[in-house]
Amino acid sequence: MLHSHWAVPLVPAAAATGLIGSVIPFPKRFAGHPNAAVYAGSFAGMCSAELISGYWQLAVIAFIGTTLYALTMNLFTGFGGKLGSVAFVSVALFMLVQGGIG
């Protein structure tokens, strides 16, 4: 939204989203996972506005990403690389189902 509505370049928009998402206080029982999900969402939001044109599409990508993150939560330790991979696979799966790849 920062990029499409206020013409903020993609990388600073994603960085701002990740920074803001990292300081949102969540209960300790979630162990930083909501903050990581916001950060992963900032990666997914960096895809082209030509590929994703509506909020419903972002909601579907967020659902796919949340599901992938939850499924891989105990599979890999730490967050390094996993968040970007989850974002990439979420967008790629959505575009594959939409018929936008290939």
Backbone torsions as a table, in degrees:
resi	resn	phi	psi	omega
1	MET	NA	-37.7	177.3
2	LEU	-58.9	-41.2	-178.4
3	HIS	-73.6	-47.6	-173.3
4	SER	-76.6	-32.7	-177.0
5	HIS	-95.5	-34.0	-175.3
6	TRP	-118.6	11.7	174.8
7	ALA	56.3	30.9	173.5
8	VAL	-76.6	131.5	178.4
9	PRO	-55.5	152.0	-172.9
10	LEU	-56.8	-48.3	-175.3
11	VAL	-65.3	-48.3	175.9
12	PRO	-62.6	-34.7	178.1
13	ALA	-64.5	-43.8	178.3
14	ALA	-67.2	-39.4	178.9
15	ALA	-64.1	-42.2	179.0
16	ALA	-64.6	-42.0	178.0
17	THR	-62.9	-45.3	178.2
18	GLY	-63.3	-40.2	179.2
19	LEU	-65.4	-47.5	179.1
20	ILE	-63.3	-41.8	179.4
21	GLY	-65.3	-26.2	-178.8
22	SER	-79.4	-17.3	-178.5
23	VAL	-106.3	0.2	176.0
24	ILE	-68.9	124.9	-179.0
25	PRO	-77.5	126.6	174.5
26	PHE	-121.1	156.7	177.4
27	PRO	-57.0	145.8	-177.5
28	LYS	-59.2	-26.9	-177.0
29	ARG	-64.8	-17.6	178.6
30	PHE	-86.4	-9.8	172.5
31	ALA	53.3	39.2	175.4
32	GLY	81.5	-1.3	-177.3
33	HIS	-67.4	-38.8	176.3
34	PRO	-62.5	-38.2	177.6
35	ASN	-63.3	-41.4	178.4
36	ALA	-65.6	-36.5	178.8
37	ALA	-66.0	-39.1	176.4
38	VAL	-64.1	-41.4	179.5
39	TYR	-64.2	-42.2	176.7
40	ALA	-63.8	-37.6	177.1
41	GLY	-63.5	-32.5	177.6
42	SER	-66.6	-33.6	174.9
43	PHE	-66.4	-46.1	-179.2
44	ALA	-63.1	-33.6	179.7
45	GLY	-70.4	-7.8	-180.0
46	MET	-81.2	-4.5	-179.8
47	CYS	-71.8	163.7	-173.9
48	SER	-62.2	139.8	175.8
49	ALA	-66.6	-17.3	176.4
50	GLU	-73.8	-24.9	179.1
51	LEU	-85.4	-37.1	-177.4
52	ILE	-122.8	112.0	-173.1
53	SER	-112.1	-7.4	-176.8
54	GLY	-136.4	160.4	-179.9
55	TYR	-68.5	-29.7	178.6
56	TRP	-64.7	-35.4	178.3
57	GLN	-66.7	-40.4	175.7
58	LEU	-63.2	-37.4	178.8
59	ALA	-64.3	-40.3	178.5
60	VAL	-65.9	-43.5	178.1
61	ILE	-63.0	-40.2	177.5
62	ALA	-63.0	-40.0	177.7
63	PHE	-64.1	-44.9	177.9
64	ILE	-61.2	-45.8	-179.8
65	GLY	-62.9	-42.1	178.6
66	THR	-62.8	-42.6	179.1
67	THR	-63.4	-45.9	179.0
68	LEU	-63.0	-42.1	179.7
69	TYR	-62.6	-44.8	-179.9
70	ALA	-64.0	-37.9	-179.8
71	LEU	-70.5	-30.1	-177.9
72	THR	-100.6	4.4	-176.0
73	MET	-55.7	-43.2	-178.7
74	ASN	-97.8	-1.3	-177.4
75	LEU	-79.5	-42.0	-179.8
76	PHE	-121.6	141.3	178.3
77	THR	-88.2	145.6	179.3
78	GLY	78.2	-177.2	-177.5
79	PHE	-113.3	-13.3	-174.3
80	GLY	-59.9	118.2	178.9
81	GLY	86.1	-31.5	-177.3
82	LYS	-66.9	-40.6	-175.2
83	LEU	-66.4	-44.7	176.8
84	GLY	-65.7	-37.7	178.6
85	SER	-66.1	-42.5	177.9
86	VAL	-61.9	-43.3	179.5
87	ALA	-62.8	-46.2	-179.6
88	PHE	-61.8	-49.2	-177.8
89	VAL	-64.4	-36.6	178.5
90	SER	-61.0	-49.7	179.9
91	VAL	-67.0	-41.8	-179.8
92	ALA	-63.1	-43.6	178.1
93	LEU	-63.5	-42.3	179.0
94	PHE	-61.8	-45.6	-178.8
95	MET	-68.1	-34.0	177.4
96	LEU	-64.0	-45.0	179.2
97	VAL	-66.8	-37.9	178.6
98	GLN	-69.9	-20.1	-177.2
99	GLY	87.1	20.0	-176.9
100	GLY	-91.5	-4.0	179.2
101	ILE	-111.0	136.6	174.6
102	GLY	103.4	NA	NA
